[in-house]
Amino acid sequence: TTTGSKDADDQAVTQTVTINFEAGDDLIDDPGQTMTRSGVEAKSVTIDVDDNDTCTGGCDNITIVDAPVVGSITAIDQDAGTVTYTLAENDAVVNSATFTYTTDDAHNTTSATADTATVTIAITVSNTDTLVADSANLSRPTATSESVIIRVLDNDTCIGSGCTNVTVTSPPTTGTATANSDGTITYALTSSDPVITSDSFEYSTHASATSVTVTVNVGTMDTLNNDTHNVTRSGLAKIDTNINVAANDNCAAGCAGLSIVTTPQHGTATPQTNGTIQYVLDEDIETTANTITFTYSTTNDTGDATVTINITGSDLLGNDSKTLQRAGGSRPVSTNITIRDTAECGAHCAGARIVTDPQHGTATVQADGTIDWELGRKATITTNPVTFTYTTTGATGNATVSLQIDEVDLLNADHFYVIRPASTPLQTDLDVKDNDDCVSNCAGIEFASQPEDGVVSLNAGQTAVAYTLGESATPNLPETFTYKTTNATEDHVLGSVSIRAAKSGDDALADDTVNIVRMGHEPIDATFWVTNNDGCGAGCAGLALSNLQPGSQRGAVVLNADGTATYTYDPSDGNAVFDDIAFNYVTTEQAVPARVDINITNVDDLNDDTAIITRSGTTAVSRTIEVIDNDDCSNACAGLAIETTPAAGTVTPHDDDNDGTDDSIIFALNNGEAATSPLTFTYSTTAASDEKYHGT
């Protein structure tokens, strides 16, 4: 009540104030959350933030107040009371992350502001950039403006494609440190900065877990300058030279700590105690270029210096020689000459060229520095050896290539059919040289092997081979022997001869091979020649079947009067599938049989199919089509395969009886898939014929 507060009856007036107490959410910090991460991979962790909070009727409407600096909140599940924190791929490496949140009923006890809780996530990172501390030198004896570019990443180990996003995390005390786009850092002092002897700063990279320190030494430093050194090399002689690199350098204390930074492409560079560097290139070592470079440094230098060695000199060319064989004295011949085998060249004998052409054939320099020599067919050689000369860009003279061409005999196989008069010995001349390619009439024929029953020798005129077979001899045909000549090549040192001689002297019968293609289980009726390659005195009279193998269960053979044979097979005799049969035959004047082999290729006869499918609207449908039911296959239509697919739907070979062999095709249309009738596809089998390769 208040003084003077009275009603109409002059009584004091009292007012009542009602205070309602509403229970609020009590939010508690979450400091113990953890996650692991490899490098800069994408990683998420879901945190039950209200697990330790006290809320009235549930912690309603979780809201992020302060987002994490690196990473992001990617999900809030209000029902579960969880928050998902995510580091995306290539987000920077951090060791911890924090964010704050509130709810609708969270209130600060001392103010009208909403109460918040902080979530702290400790992040354990593996496979990060490994940074190593650096040091650099800056020459600045007085207060002048100077700077140095520091290659801080040169000694670091980086993941992925390299260290990225170099960042100065702690600045230097006196100067400035600026990260450059190429991964270097520029440290600078201005004229207004005091004279100092050292300074330092720290840097990190995108995928590093920590920062490292870079120390800059400031004062009077070594200033190194590039050097050029010229040497002369004769051929592939050894180079051993000392280079006084300190002569043009400005060093405070004798260029102390001279060391090699990058090594030369060829040879070795070794620092000496007197400020020189010894460069050595051993004898017989070829270089890919005539310019050699390396870099060096000193303990207190402000940057590396480059030494360039220019090598000049001449190629020492050596003569080459080869001996080649030319088969038959008229065949083409070629060879490749690797001139570096005999030459000493400083840069792979660059610029090779022909100086004088060969007397015969052509010589051509190839891109790899070798030389090809070729002599064409029937070319005559009047000068032997064949010679030509070449030189190179770095040579002071020419080199000679000498090619000795040995013309040799090329012997080829022979086949002879001879007739032996009845009741008499057989003696005949065989012109084995007729198909040989020889230098001088195939001179010096010698026999490397004799026939099993007959005898071979040179005839009286030394012009042919005489073959003799005794009256009582019964040879196993064919008779064979081999021969060679004085100038036979290594590749064709022997000529082989095959002889057929009939004992009775009338007919010489030759074996035959016949090939037949059979479609499915169709009947076979084939007629073919058997006597067209026989030597018969009277038209191969009395042609008669000697033996059928394996027998009549595989058909029948009839020998015809015109010298042909007819082979037939009726499937009703057993409908077998087989791939070979053979028979022998003789004549009236030849009791020694000849053999005929019949090779049968069995192929599948595929026939087209029609399938009628009823479909309701565009609903899914599937149908098994027995495509081989009307096919005639020799081996169960094995290897069923789709050749072309329909315009809609899918077709898949299927094994109906689970015997390991596909024997039908499943056609399917998906739900909603449009199709226009008719649809066609083709299939094949392993043994399908060329004529009927596809079934449709």
GIDA-V697206 format. One line per field, one symbol per residue. ss: DSSP state (h for helix, s for strand, l for the rest). phi: phi as a letter, one per 20 degrees, with the letter a starting at -180 (. if undefined). burial: + if it has 16 or more other C-alpha atoms within 10 Angstrom, else -. A space follows every 50 residues. Layout:
ss: ???
phi: ???
burial: ???
This chain:
ss: lllllslllllsllllllllllllsslllsssssssssllllsssssshh hhlsllllllllsssslllllssssssllllssssssllllllllsssss sslllssllllllsllssssssssssllsslllssssssllllllsssss lhhhhlslllllllllsssslllllsssslllllsssssllllllllsss sssslllslllssssssssllsslllssssssssllllssssslhhhhls llllllllsssslllllsssslllllssssslllllllllssssssslll slllsssssssssssslllsssssssslllllssssslhhhllsllllll llsssslllllsssslllllsssssllllllllllsssssslllslllss sssssssssslllssssslllllllssssslhhhhlsllllllllssssl llllssssllllllssssslllllllllsssssslllsllllllssssss slllllsslllssssssssllllsssssslllllsslllllllssssssl lhhhlssssllllsssssslhhhllllllssssssssllsssssssssss ssssslllllllllllllllssssslhhhhlsllllllllssssllllls sssslllllllllssssssllllllllllllssslllsllllllsl
phi: .cfnecefemdfeddddddeedfdfdedgdedecbdbdmdffbccddefe fdedcemneelfcfedfffdnbedacdffemdcddcdfgmfffcebbcbc bbcfdecffdbefffccddddededdldfdedgccbdcebfcfcecbbed efefdeddemepfclfcfecfffdecccfdfenecedccefefffcdabb bcbbcgdeecdcedddedqedfdecfcccdcdcemdffdbbddefffded dfcmlfmfbeedfffcncccfdfendcedccffmeedebecdcbcbbcfd eerfcddddeddrcfeedfcbbddddfmmcefbbbcdefffdddcfbmlf mfbfedfffcmcdcfefenecedccffmfedddbfecbcbbcfeedbdcd dddedeecedecfcccdcddgflcfdbbedefefdeddfcllfmfcdebd ffdecdbfffeldbeedccffefdfeeeecbcbbcfdffffcfcddcdcd ceffneddedfcccdcddeldffdbcdbfcdfdeddfcmlfmfbfeadce qffdoccceefendcddcbdgffqledbcbbbbdbccgdbeefddddded eecedecfcccdceceldffbbbedefefdeddebllfmgbeeceffbnc ccgbefdldncfcbcedbdffnefbdeedcbccbcgdffffcfddd
burial: -----------------------+++++++--+-+-+-++--++-++-++ --+-+---++-+-+---+--+++--+----+++++++---++++++++++ +++-+++------++++++++++-+-+++++--+-+++++-----+++++ -++----+----++-++++--+-++++-+---+++-+++-----++-+++ +++++++++++++++++++++++++-+-+----++++-+-++++++--+- +---++-+++---+-++-+-+---+++-+++---+++---++++++++-+ +++++++++-+++++++--+----+++++++-+---+-++--++++++++ -+++---+-++-+++---+++-+-+-----+---++++++++-++--+++ +++-++++++++++--+++++----+++++-++--++++--++-+-+--- +--+-+++----++++++++----+-+++++++++-+++---++++++++ ++++++++++-+-+---++++--+-----++--+++--+++++++--+-- ---++-+-+---+-+-+-++------+--++++++++-++-+++++++++ +++++++-+-----------+--++-++--++++-+++++++-----++- +-++------+++++++++------------++++-+++---++++
